[in-house]
Amino acid sequence: MPQAAVAIVAAVAAKGAAAGLVSLGLSSLAATIGGAVIGAATSFVGASLFSPKPDTSALSAGSRLSDRTQMVRQSIATRPIVYGETAVSGPITFMNVTDGKRKLQLLITLTGHPVEEIGDIWFGDTKVFEGAGAGNATGKFAGYATFWKGDGTEDGDADLLSAMRARNSEWTVDHKQEGCAKLYCELTWDQDVYASGIPKIKVRVKGKNDIYDPRTETTGYTDNWALVTADYVASSAGVGAGYASINEDDLIASANVSDEDVDLAAGGTEKRYVVAGVVDTGNAVGDNLRELLNPGAGMACRAGGEWAIHAGYYRTPEYTVDESWLDGPIRLRTRTSKRDLFNTVRAVYASEDSLWQPTDLPVLKSEVFIAEDQGKQIATDLQFLYTASPACGQRLQKQALFRNRQQIEVELQCNLKAMAVRVGDVVGFTRSAYGWDDKPFEVTEWRFAPRNDGDVIRLGIDMTLRETSAEGYDWTTADEKIVAVSAASTLPSPSDVEPPDGLDVTEVKYSTRDGGGIKVKVVLQSGEADDGFVSDYQFESRLLGELEWTVYPRVKGRPFLELFDVATGIYDWRVKAVSVVGPGSEYVTVRREIKGLGDTPATPTGVTISVSGGFVFLRWNRSPDLDVTQGGVVRFRHCQAASGATLATSTSIGDDVPGGDTMAVLPLKPGSYLVQFVDAVSTVSEPAVVTTDGATVLEYSTYDTVVESAVYDGTHDGTIVNDDGDLTLQGVGLVDDIIDFDAVSSIDAYGGIRTSGEYDWGSGLDFGSKRRMRLTASVTVEVVNVVDLIDDRAGTVDDWPDWDGEASGEGDCTIWVRTTDDDPNISPTWSEWQRLDSAEVYCRAVDPKAVLTVSDQSYNIRVSDMRITAEELA
């Protein structure tokens, strides 16, 4: 089931009965029923308390609808229930060959109960018989198929049984299939007519016709949602609760709502909530009830031995809950978990216009809710398999969306005043501290709960409430989009067209002749379909996460297409074959990522390092990637460690060089040098690492070392010292601005991390007089992702670039210095700031500062060691 199915279920009273309250002592009673759920229900969110049948909930809309119209031959089959009007098929319960093997006799059992009417008949997607009664097929199958229908009653089955006995000696007077609707077919063989073998036969059926209506105290056929749901709850083929267990007032109110006329955008009206579908009695009862509740946006709950059925409409509060009801603390949840929220609804329905195949409804999305979700479109998929009206489907979409956004849930510990309400009731809750005055809530759970006051045990009631409002049910014709569905066609079915043979998606880079630089094209190619009537091929693509497919112009003959300048991303690509008469084959679909100029360049190879005169000379092999050598660069980083260097523990050094170069000169520092290729759109390769001990021909001795990381007592501008004593960037947000602490993944990073900050060292270098020195800056860093939570990640695990959420060179720490020839303590004149990696200076004093940066507010940099070493010739 989708995460926000319009379906709801009930819970059952667990222990004890009203009569038992007299015979038990209070403590025994508390022990017996304490914590027992007396009533529970959910609506649009949550889960059923029925145990679902394994695998049933995982079936796709297409396969589940296909099951309704699937004609199968099997020895044992369940007896389905048909509610409303829909197309059905069923098991072949009798098959025989007569007339010298020229005629095939088939009996298809449609339902396990009598029906109102059996109407039109289809072979596949072709209608071959129209209307009620018996007779011959029309069109292509005229003279080759004859039908008899039985509605499951003694009179309604008479002609069918008589025809079967006349043609099949095996079918005797003892074979009746009493109470089951059925279709008897006699097919006359012709190689051209039945070129594809036995056709798939389905029939239009107006279903169960003994449904009780308490408003008229009569039984008959109806597709009224509330009456149908009550029938399933009462029926022995369903829940088996009996009509006596159903609250009649609630049922009448819901039946009246279901019968209300709703205006349509195209003109006319339709009933608010109707049912058109097939219930498979082989499924779990809870699964079937959940599906039946969908078309009425409804709720069914059982409490105290009584069932309440509520259609999807706004009910005004029956009681007001205030402080006088309370018997303990209140637990308030103002927001639903992110994984249960959505702001976009995709849904399918099934109707005759689409031959009862799943058909997409217009996608419903709320820009307001998307903005509330930080601009991220979060979609859910719903299946209205018992809804035949696109207008009704859209009403259900809107209710699902708006009721999902009503997120406030309250758990109350109440005294016995709460005995007045039931699960499913709407109550008003007054709480001045929250600013609520009779705010409407639905009771979704109700249970007895013992209260322990020392040695005294008394009973209370725990209730769970979820907010509701009239706005969640608002609807006007302006909200409806008219859905144009092609009528059933007598042309060959699209499934008769053979699909193409596979699909290859290839990405190719090329250099333009007009000076446009490096570009990428996508080449789509498939094998030709094994079908002589295929004339064209249709290629389509859809970026992962988007709702609509991009359709490209059809190509004739060879299935080949080149697409230029396709944006990078993960795409679904598909192709179908199209016949000369118009229908298309099934799609052949593959998923491929288009990396474009952003695909990861190859790691540098052949990297070597040599030292001379206080510099290192790095050399490497030319990049094999066209978008690196033309428009890209080579980038360098440095790490103090001689082994185990990573991007996250390194800082930048030197300037980038053009991507076609194979050598660079950088300042000399001991440790590891990391070399990376960066392509024309800034995609970075994995680094190649070389190391040096920093030794030179000239011998130096250490004059002084300033270790700033010992205290970090300088001046901070956007930087702080964390609890571990590391220098790090400051968060943007303020604690006072936090509304919900439970929703904050990292308080230190609330509001994101500043992207840059400066730290002016607390101490510098004073040589006492002007001297020649070699200065070498040294920093030890780690770049970390401070707000990366698994629950916040989108997509599948396979698509995540990094499981641990570690940084990949997203931060940097550079050391800058200025020098003076004056006494630094008496009005010195300082030089301009210069970046320091390794340099030779001639001055009296040096004043350092550090500049910390990150490229993304999700990351932070931690500097655990920061120092400058001054050396002079030995």
C-alpha positions, 0 to 999 in steps of 0.5 A, spaced: 500 500 500 502 507 498 504 510 504 498 515 505 492 510 502 485 513 503 484 506 508 482 505 515 481 499 519 479 497 526 481 494 532 478 489 536 476 490 544 481 485 547 479 483 554 473 483 559 466 485 557 461 490 560 458 484 565 465 483 567 465 490 570 461 487 576 464 481 578 471 483 578 475 487 583 478 494 581 485 492 581 483 485 578 479 489 573 485 493 572 490 487 571 485 484 566 484 490 561 489 495 563 492 497 556 487 493 552 485 497 546 478 498 546 478 502 540 483 504 534 482 507 527 487 511 523 485 515 517 489 517 511 496 515 515 498 509 520 497 502 519 492 497 519 491 492 525 489 487 521 494 482 519 495 483 511 496 477 507 503 476 505 505 479 498 498 482 497 500 489 499 506 489 494 502 487 488 502 493 483 496 497 480 496 493 474 497 486 476 491 487 481 487 490 476 489 485 471 487 479 476 480 482 476 479 480 468 484 474 468 481 468 465 485 462 468 484 455 468 485 452 475 482 446 480 481 451 486 479 458 486 476 463 491 469 466 490 470 473 488 465 479 490 463 484 485 461 491 488 458 496 483 459 495 476 466 493 473 469 488 468 471 481 471 473 475 468 474 468 472 477 461 473 475 456 467 471 451 471 469 447 465 472 446 458 470 441 453 472 440 445 466 438 441 464 438 433 470 434 431 474 439 435 472 445 431 468 448 437 471 449 444 466 450 450 468 454 456 464 456 462 467 462 466 465 463 473 465 470 475 462 471 482 461 467 488 454 470 489 448 472 484 448 479 481 444 484 478 446 484 471 451 481 466 452 485 460 458 487 455 463 482 453 470 483 450 475 479 447 482 482 450 480 489 448 475 488 443 468 489 444 464 483 441 458 483 445 453 489 447 448 489 452 444 484 457 442 477 454 445 471 450 447 471 443 452 471 437 458 475 437 459 481 433 464 484 428 470 480 426 468 474 431 461 474 428 459 467 427 465 464 431 462 465 438 456 465 442 454 466 449 449 465 454 449 468 461 447 466 468 446 471 474 446 466 479 439 465 481 435 459 479 431 463 473 437 467 471 441 460 470 436 456 466 438 458 459 445 457 460 444 450 464 440 448 458 445 450 453 451 447 456 447 440 457 445 440 450 452 440 448 456 437 453 454 430 456 459 431 462 454 437 464 449 433 468 443 436 472 447 435 478 452 441 475 449 447 477 454 452 480 448 455 484 449 462 487 454 463 482 454 468 476 457 465 470 458 466 462 458 460 458 462 461 451 462 456 445 468 458 440 468 456 433 475 455 431 478 459 425 485 460 424 485 467 422 480 469 427 483 466 433 490 467 430 493 468 437 489 462 440 484 462 446 482 470 447 482 473 454 474 474 455 472 479 460 465 481 462 461 487 464 458 485 471 453 489 475 455 486 482 452 484 488 444 485 489 442 483 496 445 489 499 441 492 505 439 499 506 437 501 513 434 508 510 429 503 506 429 497 510 430 493 503 435 489 499 438 490 492 443 492 488 447 499 490 454 501 489 453 506 495 460 506 498 457 506 505 452 500 504 457 496 500 462 497 506 457 495 511 455 489 507 462 486 507 463 488 514 456 484 515 457 478 510 460 471 512 464 472 506 467 478 509 468 480 516 462 476 518 460 481 524 453 481 522 448 487 521 446 487 528 453 490 530 453 496 525 451 502 528 445 504 524 446 512 525 453 512 523 451 508 517 445 512 514 449 518 515 455 516 511 450 513 506 447 519 505 453 523 504 455 517 499 449 519 495 450 526 495 450 529 488 457 533 486 458 538 480 462 536 475 467 541 471 464 538 464 457 539 466 452 534 470 453 531 477 455 524 480 454 521 486 460 523 491 462 516 493 461 509 489 464 503 489 466 499 482 471 493 483 472 486 485 474 483 492 478 477 492 476 473 498 482 469 498 486 475 500 486 477 508 480 480 510 483 486 513 487 488 506 480 487 502 477 492 507 482 497 507 481 497 499 474 498 500 475 504 504 479 507 499 473 510 494 470 513 500 476 516 503 473 513 509 474 509 516 471 503 519 472 501 526 470 497 532 469 499 539 465 495 544 463 490 539 460 495 535 462 497 528 462 505 526 463 506 518 464 513 516 465 516 509 470 522 508 466 528 510 467 533 515 463 532 522 462 537 527 465 535 534 460 532 538 463 533 545 468 538 548 474 536 551 477 541 556 482 541 562 476 537 566 477 531 562 484 530 564 488 526 568 495 526 567 500 530 562 499 531 555 503 529 549 503 533 543 506 532 536 506 538 532 509 535 526 509 528 522 515 524 521 518 527 514 518 520 511 510 520 512 509 527 509 508 528 502 506 534 498 505 531 491 500 526 489 500 521 483 494 516 483 491 511 478 484 509 477 480 504 473 474 505 468 471 503 462 474 508 458 481 505 459 478 498 459 479 498 466 486 498 466 490 503 471 490 510 468 494 516 471 490 521 474 493 528 473 498 529 478 496 534 484 501 538 488 501 544 492 506 549 491 505 551 498 506 545 501 513 544 497 515 551 500 514 548 507 518 542 505 524 547 503 522 546 496 523 539 495 517 535 491 515 529 495 511 525 492 506 519 494 503 514 489 495 512 491 491 506 487 484 508 487 482 501 484 475 501 486 474 508 483 471 509 476 471 516 476 477 521 474 473 526 478 472 522 484 479 520 484 481 527 484 477 529 490 480 523 493 487 525 491 486 532 494 483 529 501 489 525 502 494 531 501 490 536 505 489 531 511 496 528 510 498 535 512 494 536 518 499 533 522 497 535 530 496 529 534 495 529 541 495 523 546 491 525 553 490 521 559 483 522 561 478 521 567 472 517 566 469 522 562 472 520 556 467 514 556 462 518 552 466 518 546 468 512 541 474 511 536 472 515 530 468 521 533 470 528 532 471 532 539 473 539 540 479 540 544 480 546 548 486 548 551 488 555 552 496 554 553 495 552 546 490 557 544 485 552 542 478 553 543 474 547 541 479 545 535 476 539 532 480 532 532 478 525 530 479 520 536 483 515 533 485 510 539 481 509 546 484 505 551 483 503 558 489 505 563 490 503 570 493 509 574 497 507 580 496 512 586 501 509 591 497 503 594 491 505 590 489 503 583 484 506 579 482 506 572 483 512 567 482 512 559 488 514 554 486 517 548 489 519 541 487 525 537 489 527 530 487 534 528 481 535 522 478 540 519 473 542 514 478 545 509 481 538 508 474 536 504 473 542 500 472 541 493 469 545 487 469 544 480 475 549 479 479 543 483 477 538 477 481 537 471 478 534 465 481 527 463 480 525 456 481 518 455 480 515 448 474 510 448 475 503 447 478 501 440 476 495 435 483 496 432 489 491 434 491 491 441 498 494 443 500 488 446 499 485 439 505 489 436 512 486 438 517 490 442 524 492 440 530 488 441 533 491 447 536 498 448 543 501 449 544 508 451 551 510 450 554 517 452 559 520 447 564 526 448 566 530 442 570 537 440 566 542 436 568 545 430 565 552 431 569 553 437 564 551 442 568 547 446 567 540 449 560 537 448 556 530 450 551 527 446 547 521 448 546 515 442 540 511 443 540 504 439 535 498 439 534 492 435 529 492 430 522 489 432 520 482 430 514 485 427 513 486 419 507 491 421 512 496 425 514 502 421 516 507 427 520 507 433 518 512 439 524 514 444 522 517 450 526 519 457 525 521 464 529 524 469 529 521 475 524 524 480 520 527 474 513 526 473 513 527 465 516 523 460 520 527 454 517 524 447 522 525 442 520 525 434 519 518 431 524 515 427 523 510 421 526 504 419 532 503 424 531 504 431 537 509 432 537 516 435 542 522 437 541 527 442 545 533 443 547 537 450 543 532 454 543 535 462 546 530 466 543 526 471 540 519 472 534 518 467 529 512 465 530 511 457 525 507 453 523 505 446 517 502 443 515 500 436 509 503 433 505 499 427 503 502 421 496 502 424 498 506 430 498 502 436 505 501 440 508 495 443 510 495 450 516 499 452 523 497 453 526 501 459 533 501 462 536 506 467 542 510 465 546 516 468 548 521 464 554 524 467 556 529 461 562 533 462 561 532 469 563 524 469 569 523 474 575 524 470 581 519 471 585 519 477 592 522 475 598 517 473 605 517 473 606 522 478 613 524 481 616 529 485 623 532 486 626 538 490 630 544 488 631 550 492 625 550 496 620 548 491 617 541 489 617 539 481 611 535 480 610 531 474 604 527 471 601 524 465 597 528 461 589 526 462 586 522 458 579 526 458 578 531 453 574 535 458 580 536 462 585 537 457 580 542 454 577 547 459 579 543 465 585 544 470 590 540 475 589 542 482 593 541 488 593 539 496 597 538 501 597 534 508 602 534 513 602 526 514 607 522 510 602 517 509 594 516 509 593 523 506 586 524 504 582 530 501 578 531 508 585 532 512 589 536 506 589 543 505 590 547 498 597 549 496 599 553 490 595 555 484 591 551 479 595 549 472 591 548 465 588 541 464 593 540 458 599 541 463 604 535 465 608 539 470 607 544 476 612 548 481 609 548 488 612 551 495 616 545 499 613 542 505 614 536 508 608 531 507 604 529 502 602 532 495 595 530 492 594 531 485 587 532 482 584 533 475 578 537 474 574 537 468 571 543 465 564 543 469 569 542 476 568 535 477 574 533 481 578 526 480 580 522 485 587 524 488 594 521 486 599 522 492 606 523 492 610 524 499 617 528 500 621 529 507 622 536 505 630 535 505 634 541 501 641 541 499 642 547 504 642 545 512 637 549 516 636 550 524 630 551 527 630 558 530 622 558 533 616 555 532 609 558 534 604 553 536 597 557 535 593 551 536 595 550 544 590 555 546 587 559 540 587 565 544 587 570 538 581 574 535 575 570 532 571 572 526 566 567 524 570 562 528 570 558 534 574 553 539 569 547 539 569 542 545 575 538 543 579 544 542 579 545 535 578 551 531 572 551 527 567 555 523 561 558 527 554 556 526 549 561 522 543 559 526 541 561 534 538 557 539 533 562 540 530 561 533 529 553 534 522 551 535 522 544 535 529 541 538 527 534 536 527 536 529 534 539 529 539 534 527 545 538 530 544 544 534 552 546 533 550 546 525 543 549 526 541 554 520 548 551 517 555 553 517 558 559 515 562 558 509 568 562 511 571 565 517 578 568 519 582 567 526 587 572 527 593 569 531 594 571 538 602 571 537 606 571 532 614 571 531 619 577 533 626 576 531 629 582 535 632 585 529 631 584 522 633 577 520 633 572 514 628 566 515 625 561 512 617 560 514 613 554 513 606 553 515 603 547 518 596 545 519 592 539 521 585 539 519 579 534 518 573 536 514 566 533 516 559 533 514 555 535 520 548 535 518 548 529 514 543 524 517 541 517 513 533 519 514 534 526 510 537 522 504 534 522 498 534 516 493 536 509 494 543 507 498 546 505 491 545 512 489 549 515 495 556 517 493 558 516 500 555 512 506 559 515 511 557 522 509 565 524 509 567 530 506 571 530 499 575 536 500 569 541 501 573 545 506 580 549 506 584 552 511 590 557 509 595 561 513 596 568 511 602 573 514 604 580 514 611 582 516 614 589 518 621 591 519 619 595 526 618 593 533 611 590 532 609 592 539 611 600 537 606 602 532 609 598 526 608 599 519 606 592 516 606 589 509 600 587 505 598 580 507 601 574 503 599 567 503 604 562 506 605 555 505 613 556 505 617 562 503 623 566 505 623 573 508 627 578 511 624 582 516 624 583 524 617 580 525 611 576 522 603 577 524 599 571 522 592 569 521 588 563 518 582 563 513 577 557 514 572 556 508 567 551 506 564 550 500 557 547 503 554 549 509 553 542 511 560 541 512 565 544 517 573 544 518 576 542 524 583 545 525 587 541 531 594 543 529 596 550 527 603 552 527 609 556 523 616 554 524 622 559 522 628 556 520 635 560 519 641 557 515 645 553 520 
